[in-house]
Amino acid sequence: MGKRGLRLNIVMCITLIDALFKGGRIVEAASLVEETYHNGWESRGEMGLLEDMSKSGLKPNVITYTTLINRFCKINNASSASAVSREMRKRGCFSNIVTYNALIDGLSNAGRKEEAVALLDEMHQSGLYQDVVTNNTLVYGLCKAHKVKGAFVLCKEMRKRGCYPDLLRIIRS
C-alpha cells in the first residue's frame, strides 16, 4: 500500500487486524501494519498492536478493542482478552454490550465462569443490561459447567425482565 501512496486509516486497520485474527495469524497482523507504515512497528504481545496504532496517530476505539477482545476469545486466549479490556479502560474507552458479550463468552469457554458472571455486575454499574445474547452465553456456560440449577435461576430472572432465552441458539453453541 505504501508504494502506491495509500495510508492505512482506522477502518482499514481494524478490518485487516480482524481478518488476520480470524485466521489465527496474530504475528502477521503486526507485520502487515509494520509493512504498511514503514515505521518500525513491532509485535510485542497482546498490547503491541494497540501501542503501535497509538504511536502512529491511530486512536483505538471501542470497535478496535472489541475486535481484539473477540479474536483473542475465539482463539481461546481469555487472558489476553482480559488484558486488552483492562488496557481499554485505562485509555478511557468503555465497553459496550458487544464487548461484554465477547468477554463473557471467552471467559465462559475458558472455564472462568465466576469472572463471566461478575461481568454482569460491572455491566450494570456502567448502565448496560444484558441482552438475549449475553443471557444465552451465560446459560450455555453454566450448563456446560454442569451448573444447571444456576442456568435455571438465570432463565427465571430473564423471564421476569421479559427477556426470553433462545434455546435453539443455546443448543447450537
Order of alpha helices (4+ residues) and beta strands (2+ residues): alpha-alpha-alpha-alpha-alpha-alpha-alpha-alpha-alpha-alpha
